[in-house]
């Protein structure tokens, strides 16, 4: 997973960085979103490998939308 650097905090500060005033943090949310993104990327990769016509259809749909914006 991704390495996250810790910000400089005073040693006398008790608790986690989520408890420090002025910070909004949801514990575990970043890891869940990262897992969800990796799962979606892996699923898309498997879909494009097993069903190449899906990627061709996606390219055609994107090209059609792009040409609609030009006209």
Rosetta blueprint (number, residue, H / E / L):
1 X L
2 X L
3 X L
4 X L
5 X L
6 X L
7 X L
8 X L
9 X L
10 X L
11 X L
12 X L
13 X L
14 X L
15 X L
16 X L
17 X H
18 X H
19 X H
20 X L
21 X L
22 X L
23 X L
24 X L
25 X L
26 X L
27 X L
28 X L
29 X H
30 X H
31 X H
32 X H
33 X H
34 X H
35 X H
36 X H
37 X H
38 X H
39 X H
40 X H
41 X H
42 X H
43 X H
44 X H
45 X H
46 X H
47 X H
48 X H
49 X H
50 X H
51 X L
52 X H
53 X H
54 X H
55 X H
56 X H
57 X H
58 X H
59 X H
60 X H
61 X H
62 X H
63 X H
64 X H
65 X H
66 X H
67 X H
68 X H
69 X H
70 X H
71 X L
